[in-house]
């Protein structure tokens, strides 16, 4: 009997130790509001995919400028961080978006919206910080959302299988993104009404060091 009690006690102590270790590991995960700050900080900056183009000449050279902006107007969320994104190829903007970063169900939620009039915000990242202002009336209501989950040195996520509406007839865009301190890898796949992929090339953005940045 004493031997049985000793074994039972040993198992209980072992289970308690394992639960404690799991609890400690979980406690090392930063709270979501800290994750929101971190992933936003990693997302902001100037990037290009020159390194990728050197190895894949068929991929276009794209530059990307992301900067924090201040919102003015109605329906302003106090619990999200606002970022303006502008991508160019051959010096011409082709993708301009408003990003908001906030707490999601399990990770950081990225809500991506278009602008009503892009001309009002083009080049906003080149303006002084106090002039980087976006009026909420210039942001469309409909958003495309991706939730990214924290890993060891990155945040990754996708919006499969639902994706988001696209201008392609009856289709959708399925987005994947991995955000690291010095890089952003993104893939937007255009899926047609029959479930076939029509477009989709992963773009490997790398942060441009401040001492190498050139004027557009």
C-alpha positions as CSV (number, residue, x, y, z in Angstrom):
1,X,0.0,0.0,0.0
2,X,2.8,2.4,1.0
3,X,4.5,1.7,-2.3
4,X,1.3,2.4,-4.2
5,X,0.8,5.7,-2.3
6,X,4.4,6.7,-3.1
7,X,3.9,6.0,-6.8
8,X,0.6,8.0,-6.8
9,X,2.2,10.9,-5.0
10,X,5.1,10.8,-7.5
11,X,2.7,10.9,-10.5
12,X,0.8,13.8,-8.9
13,X,4.0,15.8,-8.3
14,X,5.1,15.1,-11.9
15,X,1.8,16.3,-13.3
16,X,1.9,19.4,-11.1
17,X,5.4,20.2,-12.3
18,X,4.4,19.7,-16.0
19,X,1.4,22.0,-15.6
20,X,3.6,24.6,-13.9
21,X,6.0,24.4,-16.8
22,X,3.2,24.9,-19.3
23,X,1.8,27.8,-17.2
24,X,5.3,29.5,-17.1
25,X,5.7,29.0,-20.9
26,X,2.3,30.6,-21.5
27,X,3.1,33.5,-19.2
28,X,6.2,34.2,-21.4
29,X,3.9,35.1,-24.3
30,X,3.4,38.8,-24.3
31,X,-0.2,40.1,-23.9
32,X,-2.0,41.0,-27.2
33,X,-1.7,44.7,-26.7
34,X,2.1,44.3,-26.7
35,X,2.0,42.1,-29.7
36,X,-0.1,44.8,-31.6
37,X,2.6,47.3,-30.8
38,X,5.4,45.0,-31.9
39,X,4.0,43.8,-35.2
40,X,3.0,47.4,-36.1
41,X,6.6,48.6,-35.4
42,X,8.0,45.8,-37.6
43,X,5.5,46.6,-40.4
44,X,6.4,50.3,-40.5
45,X,9.3,51.4,-42.7
46,X,10.6,51.4,-46.3
47,X,11.0,48.0,-48.1
48,X,11.8,46.6,-51.5
49,X,12.2,43.2,-53.1
50,X,15.4,43.9,-54.9
51,X,17.0,40.8,-53.4
52,X,14.2,38.6,-54.8
53,X,14.4,40.3,-58.2
54,X,18.1,39.5,-58.4
55,X,17.3,35.8,-58.2
56,X,13.9,35.9,-60.0
57,X,14.2,38.5,-62.9
58,X,10.6,37.8,-63.9
59,X,9.3,39.3,-60.7
60,X,8.8,43.1,-60.9
61,X,10.8,45.4,-58.6
62,X,8.4,46.8,-56.0
63,X,9.1,49.5,-53.3
64,X,6.9,49.8,-50.3
65,X,6.5,52.7,-47.9
66,X,4.5,52.1,-44.7
67,X,4.1,54.8,-42.0
68,X,2.0,55.4,-39.0
69,X,-0.8,58.0,-39.6
70,X,-3.2,60.0,-37.4
71,X,-6.9,59.7,-38.0
72,X,-9.4,62.6,-38.1
73,X,-13.1,62.4,-38.4
74,X,-15.9,60.1,-37.1
75,X,-15.8,56.5,-36.0
76,X,-12.2,56.5,-34.8
77,X,-11.1,53.4,-32.9
78,X,-9.0,54.1,-29.9
79,X,-7.9,50.5,-29.7
80,X,-6.1,50.1,-33.0
81,X,-3.0,51.5,-34.7
82,X,-3.3,53.1,-38.1
83,X,-0.8,52.6,-40.9
84,X,-0.7,53.9,-44.5
85,X,0.8,51.5,-47.1
86,X,1.9,52.5,-50.6
87,X,3.5,50.2,-53.1
88,X,5.2,51.4,-56.4
89,X,6.7,49.8,-59.4
90,X,8.7,51.9,-61.9
91,X,8.0,54.8,-59.6
92,X,4.2,54.5,-60.1
93,X,1.8,53.7,-57.2
94,X,-0.3,50.7,-57.9
95,X,-1.4,49.6,-54.4
96,X,-2.5,52.1,-51.8
97,X,-4.2,50.8,-48.6
98,X,-5.1,51.8,-45.1
99,X,-4.1,49.2,-42.4
100,X,-5.3,49.0,-38.9
101,X,-3.7,46.7,-36.3
102,X,-5.8,45.6,-33.3
103,X,-6.3,42.7,-30.9
104,X,-7.9,39.6,-32.6
105,X,-9.3,36.4,-31.2
106,X,-5.9,34.7,-30.9
107,X,-3.4,37.1,-32.4
108,X,-3.1,40.5,-34.1
109,X,-5.9,41.4,-36.5
110,X,-5.0,43.3,-39.7
111,X,-7.9,45.1,-41.2
112,X,-7.1,46.3,-44.7
113,X,-9.2,49.0,-46.5
114,X,-9.1,51.0,-49.7
115,X,-9.3,54.8,-50.0
116,X,-12.2,56.7,-51.5
117,X,-9.8,59.1,-53.2
118,X,-6.2,57.8,-53.3
119,X,-4.9,61.2,-54.6
120,X,-5.5,62.8,-51.2
121,X,-3.0,60.5,-49.5
122,X,-0.4,59.6,-52.1
123,X,3.1,60.2,-50.8
124,X,1.9,60.8,-47.3
125,X,4.9,58.9,-45.8
126,X,7.2,61.6,-47.4
127,X,5.5,64.3,-45.5
128,X,6.5,65.5,-42.0
129,X,5.1,63.4,-39.2
130,X,2.6,66.0,-38.1
131,X,1.2,66.2,-41.7
132,X,0.5,62.4,-41.9
133,X,-3.2,62.8,-41.3
134,X,-6.0,60.7,-42.8
135,X,-9.7,61.6,-42.7
136,X,-11.9,58.6,-41.9
137,X,-14.4,59.8,-44.6
138,X,-11.7,58.9,-47.2
139,X,-11.6,55.3,-46.0
140,X,-14.1,52.8,-47.4
141,X,-16.2,50.8,-44.9
142,X,-15.6,47.3,-46.3
143,X,-12.4,45.7,-45.0
144,X,-10.3,42.6,-45.8
145,X,-9.0,40.9,-42.6
146,X,-6.1,38.7,-41.8
147,X,-5.2,37.5,-38.3
148,X,-1.5,36.9,-37.7
149,X,-0.2,34.7,-34.9
150,X,3.0,35.2,-33.0
151,X,5.8,32.7,-33.5
152,X,9.4,32.7,-32.3
153,X,10.6,35.6,-34.5
154,X,7.6,36.4,-36.7
155,X,3.9,36.9,-37.1
156,X,2.2,34.8,-39.7
157,X,-1.4,34.3,-40.9
158,X,-3.8,34.0,-43.8
159,X,-7.5,34.3,-44.5
160,X,-8.1,30.9,-46.1
161,X,-10.5,29.6,-47.3
162,X,-12.9,32.5,-47.4
163,X,-10.5,35.2,-48.6
164,X,-12.0,38.6,-49.5
165,X,-14.0,40.0,-52.5
166,X,-12.0,41.2,-55.5
167,X,-12.8,42.9,-58.8
168,X,-12.2,39.7,-60.6
169,X,-15.7,38.5,-61.6
170,X,-17.1,36.0,-59.1
171,X,-13.6,35.6,-57.6
172,X,-11.8,36.2,-54.3
173,X,-8.4,37.1,-53.1
174,X,-6.7,34.8,-50.5
175,X,-3.9,36.6,-48.6
176,X,-1.0,35.2,-46.7
177,X,1.6,37.3,-44.8
178,X,4.6,36.8,-42.6
179,X,6.0,39.8,-40.8
180,X,9.5,39.9,-39.3
181,X,11.6,42.6,-37.9
182,X,13.4,43.2,-41.2
183,X,11.2,41.6,-43.7
184,X,7.6,41.1,-44.9
185,X,6.7,38.2,-47.2
186,X,3.2,38.5,-48.8
187,X,1.2,36.4,-51.2
188,X,-2.2,37.5,-52.7
189,X,-3.8,34.7,-54.7
190,X,-6.7,35.6,-57.0
191,X,-9.1,32.7,-57.2
192,X,-11.8,32.6,-59.9
193,X,-15.4,31.5,-59.5
194,X,-14.5,27.9,-60.4
195,X,-11.8,27.7,-57.7
196,X,-8.8,28.1,-60.1
197,X,-5.9,30.3,-59.2
198,X,-5.5,33.0,-61.8
199,X,-2.8,35.2,-60.3
200,X,-0.4,34.9,-57.3
201,X,3.3,35.6,-56.8
202,X,4.9,35.8,-53.4
203,X,6.7,39.1,-52.9
204,X,9.7,39.0,-50.5
205,X,10.1,42.5,-49.1
206,X,13.3,43.4,-47.2
207,X,13.7,46.5,-45.1
208,X,15.9,49.2,-46.7
209,X,18.5,50.4,-44.2
210,X,18.1,54.2,-43.6
211,X,21.6,54.9,-44.9
212,X,20.7,53.3,-48.3
213,X,17.4,54.9,-48.9
214,X,17.1,57.0,-52.0
215,X,14.6,59.7,-52.9
216,X,11.8,58.4,-55.3
